[in-house]
Amino acid sequence: MIAYLLFLPLSSFFFQAPTPAIINADTNAAVPYASVGVKGKPIGTVADAQGHFNPQQLAAAAANDTVVFSCVGYRPYKVLAAELTRHVTIKLTPQAQTLGEVHVRANGWKRHRLGRDGIWGFTYYNFHLSTDKSPASIPGREVGTILHVKPGSYLEDAHVYFGTRNYKNLRFRLNVRTLDAEDHPAASLLTQDIQFAVPDNAPKGWQHINLQPYLVCVGDNKRVAVTLEWLDGLEARDRADKNQWNVLLIPAALSATHRMVFRDKSEDQWHVQPVNLSLYVTVASPRD
């Protein structure tokens, strides 16, 4: 009798393993839409509403790469890519985030807009890249603008103009970050996760995000980055039309004084360009 051995590719065992989940270390509840990224590389994804993520989105990582799991309000969790298969459950520990003390004078507040509120322009930012094979490639992509603010100011709301799009089930995270010495976004200034969905039937135009419930204060910072991180979305185009281009456009204008920041995944390196996005915030600043 001849014995036959069946050799299966490693991916066969990989797919049979339980889907990894990201949970709250204190409550064991799912951490919805947590970010997953490889430190310093354009590799990563975003967990779904139940905290599950597809490890195949990390397949390009080297064994000694560091995978970072993060979400506002939690301490980042880091693990080597080679050890990831041992972690069926990723537990994020809640972290209280506080801002430095802000002194406000008694003569009240002044409200004004910061950013670009125009919708015209000779250029635009497209969340979809020519290298994207499907919407599954996009989660974790982040773009935003650098704003000059008065220390002690509060961000009351944000507005972004979405032009032509052929995506549905769109969900984003709004981030407000400090800047490092190279003008790259750094530490988060948020104490709560800010997410918003775009209705499928909404026409192109301004999307409003109410920030007042989140008490977003810039502290002692004079410049901050306000960014949008893609969390979810499905293409809504007719698949029969192979020539139709996937788009989700934000109008922009070239600028000598304004800067756009963007990165491909949550732990990728930031890039800066002299572009002014159609994104603005309403700010309440202490009067002099």
Secondary structure as UniProt FT lines:
FT   HELIX           10..16
FT   STRAND          21..24
FT   TURN            25..27
FT   TURN            32..33
FT   STRAND          35..38
FT   TURN            39..40
FT   STRAND          44..46
FT   TURN            49..50
FT   HELIX           55..58
FT   TURN            59..60
FT   TURN            63..64
FT   STRAND          66..70
FT   TURN            72..73
FT   STRAND          77..80
FT   HELIX           81..86
FT   STRAND          89..92
FT   TURN            106..107
FT   STRAND          109..115
FT   STRAND          123..126
FT   TURN            130..131
FT   HELIX           135..137
FT   TURN            139..140
FT   STRAND          142..148
FT   TURN            151..152
FT   STRAND          154..162
FT   STRAND          167..179
FT   TURN            181..182
FT   STRAND          185..188
FT   STRAND          194..198
FT   TURN            200..201
FT   STRAND          205..210
FT   HELIX           212..214
FT   STRAND          216..217
FT   TURN            219..220
FT   STRAND          223..235
FT   TURN            239..240
FT   TURN            242..243
FT   STRAND          248..254
FT   STRAND          260..263
FT   TURN            266..267
FT   STRAND          271..273
FT   STRAND          275..277
FT   STRAND          279..286
//
